[in-house]
């Protein structure tokens, strides 16, 4: 297109018409691609969810190799790519884990515990998200005492 001022109307259609949509697993049948395609994006607002889904759809999503630092608690607990807040902090503050804004969360963390990558770590963060944290902590403590009595 010309850079003339006000010349914004295009007089012809685009040169290369797309005949079929892009498929991110057409040539890449690896385990990593399957894992990325199956990932559930929870704890984020609608806009951030659409951004993450676009990244997955067009093979732009890159998983983290090691945990990142959370901007709230300053611990290396962020295990999801493109997120800035860890699951417990985002759940406690009720903010989007990706952008940090207080938006409506599309899929909360505690809805589908078995659908994400790290099942055990997610369940421990879900335990922190629940309102009755004390009862869960008491049951864990009682289980630990039972183990000690069996050893001694």
Backbone as CSV, one residue per row, in Angstrom:
resi,resn,N_x,N_y,N_z,CA_x,CA_y,CA_z,C_x,C_y,C_z
1,UNK,0.829,-1.181,0.000,0.000,0.000,0.000,0.869,1.237,0.000
2,UNK,0.339,2.250,-0.545,1.059,3.501,-0.610,1.081,4.161,0.758
3,UNK,2.081,4.983,0.962,2.168,5.706,2.223,1.582,7.105,2.108
4,UNK,0.815,7.349,1.028,0.189,8.664,0.869,-0.815,8.898,1.977
5,UNK,-0.933,10.140,2.361,-1.865,10.498,3.421,-3.289,10.311,2.930
6,UNK,-4.077,9.546,3.665,-5.471,9.342,3.316,-5.729,8.218,2.336
7,UNK,-4.685,7.577,1.788,-4.865,6.496,0.824,-4.941,5.175,1.595
8,UNK,-6.119,4.867,2.134,-6.261,3.679,2.968,-7.109,2.608,2.310
9,UNK,-7.741,2.891,1.194,-8.602,1.912,0.532,-7.769,1.032,-0.396
10,UNK,-7.932,-0.270,-0.259,-7.205,-1.203,-1.118,-8.085,-1.500,-2.325
11,UNK,-7.473,-1.526,-3.500,-8.260,-1.696,-4.729,-8.323,-3.139,-5.208
12,UNK,-7.563,-4.052,-4.566,-7.567,-5.445,-5.013,-7.612,-6.362,-3.796
13,UNK,-8.021,-7.626,-3.984,-7.992,-8.565,-2.851,-6.557,-8.998,-2.549
14,UNK,-6.386,-9.681,-1.433,-5.033,-10.129,-1.088,-4.526,-11.134,-2.110
15,UNK,-3.215,-11.120,-2.312,-2.616,-11.908,-3.387,-2.726,-13.404,-3.130
16,UNK,-2.413,-13.848,-1.926,-2.435,-15.273,-1.618,-3.626,-15.567,-0.720
17,UNK,-4.624,-16.207,-1.268,-5.814,-16.559,-0.494,-5.541,-17.862,0.267
18,UNK,-5.899,-17.890,1.535,-5.713,-19.103,2.325,-6.815,-20.092,1.989
19,UNK,-6.430,-21.310,1.626,-7.427,-22.322,1.275,-7.785,-23.214,2.464
20,UNK,-6.906,-23.297,3.462,-7.192,-24.105,4.646,-6.564,-23.439,5.861
21,UNK,-7.106,-23.729,7.032,-6.621,-23.142,8.279,-5.343,-23.809,8.766
22,UNK,-4.610,-23.091,9.594,-3.371,-23.602,10.168,-3.694,-24.626,11.245
23,UNK,-2.979,-25.743,11.242,-3.114,-26.775,12.274,-1.752,-26.946,12.925
24,UNK,-1.709,-26.709,14.238,-0.408,-26.740,14.916,0.146,-28.148,15.100
25,UNK,-0.671,-29.178,14.921,-0.163,-30.539,15.086,-0.141,-31.305,13.769
26,UNK,-0.182,-30.596,12.661,-0.185,-31.277,11.364,1.153,-31.969,11.096
27,UNK,2.252,-31.251,11.296,3.571,-31.835,11.052,4.313,-32.138,12.350
28,UNK,3.891,-31.575,13.447,4.552,-31.779,14.731,3.679,-32.655,15.607
29,UNK,3.973,-33.939,15.656,3.177,-34.903,16.421,3.868,-35.266,17.740
30,UNK,4.664,-34.345,18.288,5.436,-34.660,19.486,4.552,-34.692,20.736
31,UNK,5.111,-35.238,21.795,4.422,-35.341,23.076,4.198,-33.942,23.653
32,UNK,5.185,-33.062,23.477,5.080,-31.703,23.991,3.918,-30.950,23.344
33,UNK,3.730,-31.107,22.036,2.626,-30.447,21.344,1.288,-30.968,21.845
34,UNK,1.196,-32.272,22.061,-0.044,-32.845,22.579,-0.335,-32.332,23.987
35,UNK,0.707,-32.195,24.793,0.543,-31.704,26.165,0.089,-30.236,26.158
36,UNK,0.677,-29.439,25.270,0.299,-28.028,25.161,-1.135,-27.898,24.679
37,UNK,-1.540,-28.712,23.703,-2.908,-28.649,23.184,-3.933,-29.072,24.233
38,UNK,-3.560,-29.957,25.150,-4.489,-30.455,26.164,-4.533,-29.567,27.409
39,UNK,-3.647,-28.568,27.488,-3.566,-27.728,28.692,-4.829,-26.902,28.882
40,UNK,-5.289,-26.860,30.118,-6.458,-26.064,30.493,-5.962,-24.731,31.066
41,UNK,-6.423,-23.623,30.494,-6.004,-22.296,30.948,-7.009,-21.807,31.985
42,UNK,-6.673,-22.020,33.256,-7.581,-21.632,34.330,-6.945,-20.543,35.178
43,UNK,-7.794,-19.800,35.876,-7.318,-18.738,36.739,-6.981,-17.450,36.019
44,UNK,-7.459,-17.295,34.780,-7.182,-16.089,34.006,-8.490,-15.449,33.543
45,UNK,-8.415,-14.166,33.175,-9.593,-13.459,32.680,-9.864,-13.870,31.223
46,UNK,-10.972,-13.412,30.682,-11.382,-13.804,29.328,-10.350,-13.371,28.289
47,UNK,-9.852,-12.134,28.390,-8.884,-11.637,27.413,-7.599,-12.470,27.433
48,UNK,-7.087,-12.726,28.622,-5.847,-13.504,28.749,-6.055,-14.942,28.282
49,UNK,-7.232,-15.499,28.516,-7.542,-16.848,28.056,-7.520,-16.899,26.533
50,UNK,-8.087,-15.882,25.874,-8.071,-15.824,24.411,-6.650,-15.677,23.883
51,UNK,-5.823,-14.880,24.564,-4.427,-14.708,24.152,-3.685,-16.038,24.236
52,UNK,-3.854,-16.757,25.353,-3.174,-18.045,25.529,-3.664,-19.076,24.515
53,UNK,-4.971,-19.076,24.231,-5.508,-20.011,23.238,-4.980,-19.690,21.844
54,UNK,-4.799,-18.400,21.523,-4.229,-18.022,20.232,-2.792,-18.526,20.137
55,UNK,-2.037,-18.358,21.225,-0.645,-18.832,21.229,-0.581,-20.341,21.007
56,UNK,-1.475,-21.091,21.633,-1.496,-22.544,21.464,-1.888,-22.881,20.025
57,UNK,-2.904,-22.204,19.500,-3.434,-22.506,18.171,-2.398,-22.308,17.074
58,UNK,-1.567,-21.279,17.202,-0.592,-20.966,16.159,0.842,-21.316,16.547
59,UNK,1.019,-22.271,17.441,2.328,-22.802,17.850,3.280,-21.730,18.361
60,UNK,2.770,-20.767,19.088,3.595,-19.722,19.674,3.768,-19.920,21.177
61,UNK,3.050,-20.874,21.770,3.091,-21.135,23.207,4.369,-21.877,23.547
62,UNK,5.131,-21.343,24.488,6.362,-21.989,24.925,6.242,-22.277,26.416
63,UNK,6.263,-23.552,26.832,6.157,-23.867,28.258,7.416,-23.465,29.024
64,UNK,7.250,-23.238,30.312,8.385,-22.870,31.155,9.276,-24.076,31.402
65,UNK,10.589,-23.831,31.459,11.510,-24.918,31.773,11.753,-24.995,33.281
66,UNK,11.656,-23.862,33.978,11.777,-23.846,35.432,10.829,-22.775,35.970
67,UNK,10.402,-22.882,37.220,9.422,-21.941,37.771,9.942,-20.499,37.791
68,UNK,9.006,-19.562,37.594,9.327,-18.133,37.655,8.969,-17.574,39.016
69,UNK,9.422,-16.345,39.274,9.157,-15.695,40.545,7.802,-14.997,40.510
70,UNK,7.015,-15.202,41.540,5.705,-14.555,41.687,5.924,-13.098,42.079
71,UNK,5.126,-12.184,41.500,5.288,-10.763,41.816,4.640,-10.385,43.144
72,UNK,3.833,-11.263,43.721,3.174,-10.967,44.993,3.953,-11.523,46.183
73,UNK,4.264,-12.825,46.145,4.947,-13.438,47.293,6.461,-13.547,47.089
74,UNK,6.951,-13.239,45.899,8.375,-13.239,45.565,9.046,-14.598,45.726
75,UNK,8.270,-15.668,45.613,8.800,-17.029,45.644,8.796,-17.578,44.222
76,UNK,9.650,-18.537,43.945,9.667,-19.153,42.609,8.603,-20.245,42.555
77,UNK,7.350,-19.819,42.425,6.227,-20.749,42.451,5.344,-20.669,41.220
78,UNK,5.652,-19.800,40.259,4.828,-19.665,39.050,5.248,-20.765,38.088
79,UNK,4.352,-21.730,37.848,4.675,-22.879,37.011,4.006,-22.820,35.642
80,UNK,3.121,-21.839,35.416,2.429,-21.714,34.135,3.097,-20.634,33.296
81,UNK,3.233,-20.887,31.998,3.843,-19.928,31.095,3.003,-18.665,30.988
82,UNK,3.694,-17.536,30.832,3.088,-16.221,30.628,2.319,-15.719,31.849
83,UNK,2.366,-16.419,32.984,1.714,-15.958,34.200,2.727,-15.201,35.045
84,UNK,2.234,-14.251,35.840,3.123,-13.470,36.695,2.832,-13.697,38.180
85,UNK,1.680,-14.322,38.465,1.276,-14.562,39.851,1.058,-16.057,40.041
86,UNK,1.517,-16.592,41.162,1.343,-18.026,41.422,-0.120,-18.328,41.746
87,UNK,-0.470,-19.584,41.697,-1.858,-20.012,41.908,-2.397,-19.618,43.285
88,UNK,-1.679,-19.885,44.380,-2.231,-19.515,45.699,-2.467,-18.011,45.854
89,UNK,-1.522,-17.189,45.368,-1.680,-15.736,45.486,-2.836,-15.246,44.626
90,UNK,-2.956,-15.750,43.397,-4.035,-15.332,42.511,-5.387,-15.753,43.068
91,UNK,-5.427,-16.909,43.687,-6.672,-17.404,44.284,-7.045,-16.574,45.504
92,UNK,-6.058,-16.252,46.327,-6.314,-15.497,47.545,-6.744,-14.063,47.224
93,UNK,-6.082,-13.432,46.249,-6.386,-12.043,45.903,-7.517,-11.923,44.882
94,UNK,-7.926,-13.060,44.297,-8.978,-13.110,43.272,-8.659,-12.202,42.093
95,UNK,-7.438,-12.345,41.542,-7.010,-11.590,40.371,-6.599,-12.560,39.277
96,UNK,-6.461,-12.043,38.063,-6.007,-12.849,36.929,-4.532,-13.185,37.146
97,UNK,-4.173,-14.440,36.951,-2.793,-14.870,37.190,-1.841,-14.415,36.096
98,UNK,-2.366,-13.985,34.954,-1.516,-13.559,33.846,-1.301,-12.055,33.836
99,UNK,-2.385,-11.277,33.913,-2.245,-9.821,33.828,-2.259,-9.153,35.195
100,UNK,-2.767,-9.820,36.219,-2.788,-9.259,37.563,-3.940,-8.313,37.828
101,UNK,-4.863,-8.172,36.877,-6.002,-7.274,37.067,-7.140,-7.997,37.774
102,UNK,-7.964,-7.237,38.454,-9.095,-7.810,39.185,-10.273,-7.940,38.219
103,UNK,-10.215,-8.898,37.312,-11.244,-9.143,36.310,-12.029,-10.390,36.716
104,UNK,-13.094,-10.673,35.974,-13.850,-11.906,36.202,-13.028,-13.088,35.706
105,UNK,-12.778,-14.045,36.583,-12.008,-15.233,36.230,-12.936,-16.202,35.503
106,UNK,-12.531,-16.636,34.296,-13.374,-17.496,33.467,-13.490,-18.886,34.081
107,UNK,-12.363,-19.552,34.306,-12.335,-20.882,34.917,-11.512,-20.768,36.197
108,UNK,-12.140,-20.805,37.369,-11.376,-20.716,38.618,-10.438,-21.912,38.784
109,UNK,-9.432,-21.772,39.636,-8.437,-22.823,39.836,-9.047,-24.088,40.409
110,UNK,-10.049,-23.982,41.267,-10.525,-25.157,41.988,-11.616,-25.930,41.263
111,UNK,-11.926,-25.633,39.997,-13.006,-26.337,39.296,-12.576,-27.708,38.791
112,UNK,-11.494,-27.794,38.011,-11.047,-29.043,37.386,-9.652,-29.402,37.902
113,UNK,-9.517,-30.084,39.028,-8.193,-30.335,39.578,-7.367,-31.340,38.790
114,UNK,-7.977,-32.290,38.106,-7.221,-33.332,37.433,-6.861,-33.040,35.994
115,UNK,-7.253,-31.900,35.443,-7.067,-31.644,34.020,-5.777,-30.917,33.674
116,UNK,-5.010,-30.416,34.640,-3.806,-29.667,34.340,-2.587,-30.566,34.432
117,UNK,-1.423,-29.993,34.134,-0.201,-30.790,34.013,0.239,-31.409,35.333
118,UNK,0.400,-30.610,36.367,0.944,-31.094,37.632,-0.194,-31.374,38.594
119,UNK,-0.651,-32.598,38.640,-1.806,-32.958,39.448,-1.579,-32.758,40.936
120,UNK,-0.423,-33.195,41.445,-0.180,-33.115,42.880,-0.007,-31.673,43.336
121,UNK,0.750,-30.877,42.582,0.959,-29.481,42.955,-0.338,-28.694,42.873
122,UNK,-1.186,-28.995,41.893,-2.450,-28.283,41.742,-3.367,-28.586,42.912
123,UNK,-3.368,-29.825,43.381,-4.254,-30.173,44.481,-3.823,-29.460,45.758
124,UNK,-2.523,-29.285,45.950,-2.076,-28.569,47.147,-2.467,-27.103,47.052
125,UNK,-2.413,-26.506,45.859,-2.831,-25.113,45.727,-4.337,-24.994,45.845
126,UNK,-5.080,-26.024,45.404,-6.537,-26.002,45.565,-6.891,-26.027,47.040
127,UNK,-6.117,-26.775,47.800,-6.372,-26.867,49.228,-6.246,-25.477,49.851
128,UNK,-5.283,-24.679,49.358,-5.110,-23.330,49.873,-6.236,-22.416,49.423
129,UNK,-6.854,-22.718,48.273,-7.920,-21.870,47.755,-9.220,-22.065,48.500
130,UNK,-9.392,-23.210,49.118,-10.651,-23.489,49.801,-10.810,-22.574,51.005
131,UNK,-12.042,-22.340,51.373,-12.328,-21.452,52.498,-12.015,-22.120,53.837
132,UNK,-12.098,-23.443,53.906,-11.872,-24.144,55.169,-10.460,-24.717,55.198
133,UNK,-9.471,-23.820,55.235,-8.076,-24.254,55.214,-7.692,-24.983,56.496
134,UNK,-8.278,-24.564,57.611,-7.875,-25.141,58.891,-8.182,-26.627,58.963
135,UNK,-9.335,-27.048,58.435,-9.701,-28.457,58.523,-8.767,-29.321,57.677
136,UNK,-8.329,-28.809,56.527,-7.397,-29.561,55.695,-6.034,-29.675,56.368
137,UNK,-5.575,-28.573,56.989,-4.288,-28.598,57.651,-4.305,-29.558,58.837
138,UNK,-5.423,-29.619,59.574,-5.527,-30.532,60.708,-5.463,-31.989,60.260
139,UNK,-6.126,-32.306,59.149,-6.113,-33.691,58.675,-4.711,-34.089,58.205
140,UNK,-3.970,-33.157,57.563,-2.599,-33.457,57.150,-1.714,-33.670,58.376
141,UNK,-1.911,-32.852,59.400,-1.106,-32.953,60.602,-1.361,-34.279,61.313
142,UNK,-2.610,-34.711,61.363,-2.945,-35.982,62.007,-2.327,-37.143,61.235
143,UNK,-2.300,-37.050,59.914,-1.680,-38.103,59.101,-0.186,-38.180,59.342
144,UNK,0.464,-37.014,59.541,1.894,-36.994,59.817,2.197,-37.613,61.184
145,UNK,1.358,-37.367,62.170,1.578,-37.951,63.482,1.414,-39.469,63.438
146,UNK,0.459,-39.951,62.645,0.262,-41.391,62.517,1.500,-42.067,61.943
147,UNK,2.158,-41.414,60.981,3.364,-41.960,60.384,4.492,-42.023,61.411
148,UNK,4.587,-40.996,62.251,5.651,-40.979,63.261,5.443,-42.072,64.299
149,UNK,4.198,-42.315,64.695,3.923,-43.342,65.695,4.225,-44.731,65.137
150,UNK,4.019,-44.942,63.858,4.285,-46.242,63.271,5.780,-46.527,63.227
151,UNK,6.598,-45.486,63.030,8.048,-45.665,62.958,8.598,-45.936,64.351
152,UNK,8.155,-45.180,65.360,8.711,-45.255,66.713,8.192,-46.348,67.502
